[in-house]
């Protein structure tokens, strides 16, 4: 399967290994994918090993930060209670991120009520600092102008680590359509991310999702979101926009009232630096160079780091997005033996040992198709190129088929250029 679809499986497999602080996944490919999953709400922009609309939320939604038991659901309870949830295996979790329980679910719900404008909370689910999945509150807020899904999570992160960087970065337009996104450093050194987007990238329902995330110099992270519907998904729009302005969301996440709960959580420690960055041209520039002989103009390019990028091609019959990701595997990694081997078990083997797969399948949006090709090189490097018949995976179709044929995609991923840049 293409890496867009593997993301869900990968996150489910690793979901109990980190809390909302664990938005820092173990490698750059997963971090980008997690960011996209939370941004799809982040398309191929929806895909990598973030969207959603923000990754700021991927770990939260996948790991149950905003619902009991890790399923993202809401318990219909009259007051905040500690929900029962499967307790992840300690062996899978690594260093504990569970607090002493000094701050209860009820106390966190009380802090949220104190920080909100006049209104009522209902259908509240909450977790205190002693819960395995981390402290959070999820509720329905009604200020008299329409009900809104609202929630937040608390965690500790390395403020200078890649996980914090991912949480606070804005998606590219190729990944998701949004109304506004800003990231800035406040006077006290905290880093603030504010986002106005949508739950559904294809706008099949006009549910807006607004979010604020702050990471302080001491590693406190508060992540809050709100929608203009009583549920993120499954409920009709109840008001034109969510109830809190971005300024009010900022005030909520930067409030010192959360500090007792955050101080009860153990510090995250310093995140690993990972392998050194590759020198040389960016992957998207290599792809653009390979496409320059095809006669189809590149009208726009976007990138998300050195090894993930998007090109918009237009042959006069409609814009077509082409996405690219390079993932450097480690076949000798004892914790991940045979990385990607299962996905390439039935792939064609080329004379040099490279594994090759191609596919044609429906995309995520109405009328969208996704054609792709990917290779797994003998040294573990994976090259994936996908083409869409639209500007993004979730936007409206602009043409019947992608501008690149399946044969052309095959030629692109098997180009000797990748071996010369990324090794055999």
C-alpha positions in Angstrom: 0.0 0.0 0.0 1.2 3.6 -0.5 2.6 5.4 2.5 -0.6 7.6 2.8 -2.5 4.5 3.9 0.3 2.9 5.9 0.2 5.9 8.2 -2.9 4.9 9.9 -1.6 1.4 10.5 1.7 2.7 11.8 0.1 5.1 14.2 -2.3 2.5 15.5 0.7 0.1 16.1 2.6 2.8 18.0 -0.2 4.7 19.5 0.2 3.3 23.0 3.8 4.1 23.0 3.4 7.9 23.5 1.1 10.4 25.0 0.1 13.8 23.6 3.7 14.7 24.5 4.7 11.9 22.2 3.9 13.7 19.0 7.7 13.3 18.6 7.7 9.9 16.7 10.8 7.9 16.2 11.8 9.2 12.8 11.4 12.1 10.4 9.1 10.2 8.1 6.6 9.4 10.8 6.8 12.9 12.2 5.9 14.3 8.9 3.1 11.8 8.5 1.8 12.4 11.9 1.8 16.1 11.3 -0.1 15.6 8.1 -2.7 13.4 9.6 -3.5 16.0 12.1 -3.4 18.5 9.3 -5.8 16.7 7.1 -8.6 17.5 8.8 -2.8 17.1 6.6 -3.5 15.3 2.0 -0.3 13.3 -0.2 -0.3 15.9 1.8 -2.4 13.6 3.4 0.2 11.1 3.1 3.5 10.2 4.5 4.6 7.6 6.9 -0.2 15.1 9.4 -2.6 15.8 8.6 -4.9 16.6 9.3 -5.6 19.9 9.4 -2.7 20.1 12.0 -0.4 17.6 13.3 -0.8 19.4 16.3 -3.6 17.0 16.8 -2.5 13.7 15.2 -1.1 12.1 18.3 -4.0 13.6 20.3 -6.7 12.1 18.1 -4.9 8.8 17.3 -4.0 8.3 21.0 -7.2 9.3 22.5 -6.1 12.6 23.9 -9.6 14.0 23.3 -11.6 10.9 24.2 -11.6 7.9 26.4 -9.9 4.7 25.6 -7.9 6.1 22.7 -10.8 6.0 20.3 -11.5 9.7 20.1 -15.1 9.3 21.2 -16.9 11.2 23.8 -18.6 9.7 26.9 -22.0 11.1 27.6 -21.5 12.0 31.3 -22.9 14.8 33.3 -19.6 15.7 35.0 -16.0 15.1 34.3 -14.8 11.6 35.3 -11.7 9.5 34.9 -12.7 7.3 31.9 -11.6 3.7 32.0 -9.2 2.9 29.2 -6.8 0.1 28.3 -3.5 0.7 30.1 -0.6 0.6 27.6 2.2 -1.8 28.2 5.0 -0.1 30.1 7.5 -1.9 28.0 6.2 -0.1 24.9 6.0 3.3 26.5 9.6 4.0 27.2 10.2 6.7 29.9 7.1 7.3 31.9 5.2 10.4 31.2 2.5 9.8 33.9 2.2 12.2 36.8 1.4 11.4 40.4 -2.3 12.2 39.9 -2.0 15.2 42.1 -4.3 17.1 39.7 -7.6 15.2 39.1 -9.9 15.2 36.1 -12.4 17.3 38.0 -9.8 19.9 38.8 -8.8 20.2 35.2 -12.4 20.6 34.2 -12.7 23.3 36.8 -9.7 25.2 35.3 -11.3 25.0 31.9 -14.6 26.4 33.1 -12.7 29.2 34.8 -10.9 30.2 31.6 -13.9 30.0 29.3 -16.3 32.9 28.7 -19.9 32.6 30.0 -21.6 29.4 28.9 -22.2 25.7 29.8 -20.2 22.5 29.4 -21.8 19.2 28.8 -20.8 15.6 27.7 -17.5 16.2 29.4 -14.8 13.6 29.5 -11.5 14.3 31.3 -8.3 12.6 32.5 -6.1 13.7 35.4 -2.3 13.8 35.6 -2.1 10.2 36.8 -3.7 8.7 33.7 -1.6 6.6 31.3 -2.8 8.6 28.3 -2.1 12.0 29.8 -4.3 14.8 31.1 -7.0 16.2 28.9 -10.6 17.6 28.9 -13.0 17.1 26.1 -16.5 18.7 26.2 -19.3 20.5 24.4 -19.4 24.2 25.1 -22.5 26.3 24.6 -22.4 30.1 24.9 -25.9 30.5 23.8 -25.0 31.0 20.2 -24.6 27.3 19.3 -22.8 24.2 20.6 -19.1 23.7 20.0 -16.8 20.7 20.4 -13.9 21.9 22.6 -11.0 20.2 24.2 -7.3 20.5 25.3 -4.5 18.2 26.3 -1.4 18.8 28.5 2.0 17.3 28.1 5.8 17.8 28.6 8.1 17.9 25.5 11.6 18.8 24.7 11.1 22.5 23.7 14.0 22.4 21.3 13.3 18.9 19.9 11.9 17.9 16.5 8.6 16.9 18.0 8.0 20.5 19.2 9.0 21.9 15.9 6.6 19.6 14.1 3.7 20.6 16.4 4.3 24.3 15.9 4.9 24.3 12.1 2.3 25.3 9.5 1.3 23.0 6.7 1.9 23.8 3.1 -1.1 24.7 0.9 -0.6 21.4 -0.9 -1.2 19.5 2.3 -4.4 21.2 3.4 -6.5 24.2 2.7 -6.7 26.5 5.7 -7.8 30.1 6.4 -4.8 31.2 8.5 -1.8 29.7 10.3 0.9 31.5 12.3 3.7 30.5 14.5 5.6 33.0 16.7 7.8 33.3 19.7 6.3 35.2 22.6 8.0 37.6 25.0 8.7 34.9 27.6 10.3 32.6 25.0 7.2 30.4 24.6 6.4 29.3 21.0 2.8 29.8 20.0 0.9 28.2 17.0 -2.5 29.4 15.9 -4.5 27.7 13.2 -7.8 28.2 11.4 -8.7 25.2 9.3 -11.4 22.7 8.6 -12.2 19.2 9.8 -12.8 18.0 6.3 -10.3 18.9 3.6 -12.8 18.4 0.8 -15.4 20.7 2.6 -18.1 18.1 2.3 -19.2 19.5 5.6 -18.2 23.1 6.6 -17.0 22.2 10.1 -14.3 24.6 11.0 -11.5 23.6 13.4 -9.5 26.2 15.2 -6.4 25.4 17.3 -3.9 26.9 19.6 -0.7 25.2 20.8 2.0 26.6 23.1 5.3 25.2 24.1 7.1 27.0 26.9 10.9 27.2 27.5 10.5 24.6 30.3 8.8 22.1 28.0 5.1 22.7 29.0 2.8 22.0 26.0 -0.9 22.9 26.0 -2.9 22.0 22.9 -6.5 23.3 22.6 -9.0 23.0 19.7 -12.6 24.0 19.0 -15.1 23.3 16.2 -18.3 25.0 15.1 -20.3 21.8 15.7 -21.1 19.7 18.8 -18.8 17.0 17.5 -15.7 17.2 15.4 -17.3 14.6 13.0 -20.8 13.3 12.9 -22.7 16.5 13.9 -24.1 19.3 11.8 -22.6 22.8 11.9 -24.2 24.6 14.8 -22.8 28.1 14.3 -20.9 30.1 11.6 -17.5 29.9 13.5 -16.2 28.3 16.7 -17.0 30.4 19.8 -13.6 31.4 20.9 -11.5 33.9 19.0 -7.8 33.1 18.4 -6.9 35.6 21.0 -9.2 33.8 23.5 -7.6 30.4 22.5 -4.2 32.0 23.0 -5.2 33.2 26.5 -6.5 29.7 27.3 -3.3 27.8 26.4 -0.9 30.4 27.9 -2.7 30.6 31.2 -0.5 29.7 34.3 -3.5 27.9 35.8 -2.4 24.8 33.9 1.1 24.9 35.5 0.2 22.8 38.6 -0.9 19.9 36.4 2.1 20.4 34.0 4.5 20.4 36.9 3.0 17.1 38.1 4.1 15.5 34.8 7.7 14.3 34.5 9.9 16.2 32.2 10.3 14.8 28.7 14.0 14.9 28.6 16.1 15.9 25.6 15.0 14.5 22.3 17.6 12.7 20.2 19.1 14.7 17.3 18.7 12.0 14.7 21.0 11.4 11.8 22.7 14.4 10.2 20.9 16.1 7.4 21.8 15.0 3.9 23.7 17.5 1.8 22.9 18.1 -1.8 19.8 19.1 -3.7 16.4 18.8 -2.2 14.2 15.9 -3.4 11.6 18.1 -4.9 14.3 19.9 -7.0 15.6 16.5 -8.2 12.0 15.5 -9.2 11.5 18.9 -11.0 14.7 18.3 -12.9 13.6 14.8 -14.0 10.2 16.2 -15.1 11.7 19.1 -17.1 12.2 16.8 -20.1 8.5 15.8 -20.1 7.1 18.9 -21.7 4.6 19.5 -18.9 5.1 22.9 -17.1 5.6 23.0 -13.3 3.4 25.9 -12.2 4.1 25.7 -8.5 6.3 23.8 -6.1 6.1 23.3 -2.3 8.4 21.5 0.1 8.2 20.1 3.6 11.8 19.6 4.5 14.5 18.2 2.2 12.9 14.9 1.4 9.2 15.7 1.0 7.7 17.9 -1.6 4.9 18.7 -4.1 4.8 19.9 -7.7 1.7 21.3 -9.4 1.8 20.4 -13.1 -0.5 22.0 -15.8 -0.6 20.8 -19.4 -3.5 23.1 -20.2 -6.1 20.5 -19.3 -6.2 21.0 -15.5 -3.7 21.2 -12.6 -2.4 17.9 -11.4 -0.4 17.5 -8.1 2.6 15.2 -7.9 4.0 14.4 -4.5 7.3 12.9 -3.5 8.8 11.4 -0.4 12.2 10.0 0.3 12.5 7.8 3.4 15.9 6.5 4.5 15.4 3.1 6.1 17.7 1.2 8.3 17.5 -2.6 7.5 19.8 -3.3 10.4 17.7 -1.6 13.0 17.0 -4.3 15.6 13.9 -2.6 16.8 12.4 -2.5 13.3 13.7 -5.5 11.5 12.8 -5.8 7.8 11.5 -2.3 7.8 8.9 -2.0 4.9 9.7 -5.6 3.8 6.0 -6.7 4.2 4.8 -3.8 2.0 7.2 -4.9 -0.8 6.7 -8.6 -0.4 4.9 -9.0 -3.7 6.8 -6.2 -5.5 8.7 -6.6 -8.8 12.4 -7.1 -8.2 14.7 -5.2 -10.7 18.1 -6.5 -11.8 19.9 -4.3 -9.2 17.8 -5.7 -6.3 15.4 -2.7 -6.2 11.8 -3.6 -5.3 9.2 -1.7 -7.4 5.4 -1.3 -6.9 2.8 0.7 -8.8 -0.9 1.3 -8.2 -4.0 3.1 -9.3 -6.7 3.7 -6.8 -9.4 6.2 -5.7 -8.2 9.3 -3.7 -9.8 10.7 -0.6 -12.0 13.4 -2.2 -14.9 12.9 -4.6 -13.8 12.1 -8.1 -10.1 12.0 -7.1 -7.8 9.3 -8.3 -4.3 8.6 -7.1 -1.7 6.8 -9.2 1.7 6.0 -7.7 5.0 4.2 -7.9 7.5 3.5 -5.3 10.8 1.6 -4.9 12.7 0.2 -2.0 16.4 0.3 -2.9 18.9 -2.3 -1.5 20.2 0.2 1.0 16.7 0.7 2.5 15.9 4.0 0.9 12.3 4.3 -0.2 11.2 6.6 -3.0 7.5 7.2 -3.5 5.9 9.4 -6.2 2.1 9.9 -6.5 0.1 11.8 -9.0 -3.4 13.1 -8.6 -6.1 14.5 -10.9 -6.5 17.5 -8.6 -4.4 20.3 -6.9 -4.5 18.3 -3.6 -5.8 14.9 -2.6 -8.9 16.4 -1.0 -9.8 19.3 -3.4 -12.1 19.0 -6.4 -10.9 17.1 -9.4 -9.5 19.2 -12.2 -9.3 16.5 -14.8 -10.2 12.9 -15.4 -6.7 11.4 -14.9 -3.4 12.6 -13.4 -1.1 14.4 -15.9 1.6 11.6 -15.4 1.0 8.1 -16.7 1.8 5.1 -14.6 4.7 4.3 -16.9 6.1 7.8 -16.4 5.8 7.4 -12.6 7.7 4.2 -12.9 10.4 5.9 -14.8 10.7 8.6 -12.2 11.1 6.4 -9.2 13.6 4.1 -10.9 15.7 7.0 -12.2 19.5 6.5 -11.5 19.5 10.0 -10.1 18.1 8.7 -6.8 20.9 6.2 -6.4 23.5 8.9 -7.1 22.0 11.2 -4.5 20.8 8.7 -1.8 23.1 5.7 -2.4 22.5 2.2 -3.7 
